[in-house]
């Protein structure tokens, strides 16, 4: 009886530089650009923030 090891599967190797680049690719897609707020939007945010400081949360 002949003992055969079967098909050898090819397993490639990755260089360290290659794996680092592969890790960076998803991170670049997940980045979200900061919205550019005009003067009116900034004032609205400021008003909401100031109002929230005047009304503290009630503790139970």
HUCOR-V101333 format. One record per residue. N is the residue number from 1. PHI is phi in whole degrees, 0 to 359 (NA if undefined). D_FIRST is the distance of its C-alpha to the first C-alpha in Angstrom with 1 decimal. Layout:
n:phi:d_first
N:PHI:D_FIRST
N:PHI:D_FIRST
This chain:
n:phi:d_first
1:NA:0.0
2:265:3.8
3:266:6.5
4:246:9.5
5:277:12.9
6:80:14.2
7:286:17.6
8:274:19.9
9:272:23.2
10:280:26.2
11:242:28.7
12:287:32.0
13:236:34.5
14:240:38.1
15:281:40.9
16:300:43.5
17:294:46.2
18:292:44.1
19:293:43.6
20:296:47.3
21:294:48.3
22:294:46.0
23:288:47.7
24:283:51.2
25:300:50.7
26:296:50.9
27:296:53.8
28:292:55.8
29:286:55.4
30:278:56.6
31:293:59.8
32:242:62.9
33:289:66.0
34:290:69.2
35:288:71.7
36:270:74.9
37:266:77.7
38:275:81.2
39:299:84.3
40:294:84.7
41:296:81.2
42:297:81.8
43:293:85.1
44:298:83.5
45:296:80.9
46:297:83.7
47:296:85.8
48:298:82.9
49:295:82.1
50:295:85.8
51:295:86.2
52:292:83.2
53:288:84.7
54:280:87.9
55:239:86.1
56:290:83.9
57:292:81.4
58:275:82.9
59:273:81.3
60:264:80.9
